[in-house]
Amino acid sequence: MVRASQPNWGQHGERGYVLYGKDDISSEERQEIDQLCQRIFEIEQELHRLSYIVAHLDDKQVFELSFDDLIGYGFETGA
């Protein structure tokens, strides 16, 4: 189930949420939600890796990285 994107204001300033069932959302919308969730997961993993690097490496430390290493860290070829 998914919360509505627009708030549904309830009585006395309480916020009420409308939940939608599986059959209320098109397969395209579900696929888009799945892709967004996957991307969020990937971003969270990248943030975890970067925080690990920041926590364990000295700012003045220098590393020689191969092209494959750079690609592994998220750098793109630009093609």
ABEGO torsion letter per residue (X at the ends): XBBBABBBBBBGGBBBBBBBBAAABBAAAAAAAAAAAAAAAAAAAAAAAAAAAAAABBAABBBBBBAAAAAAAGBBAGX
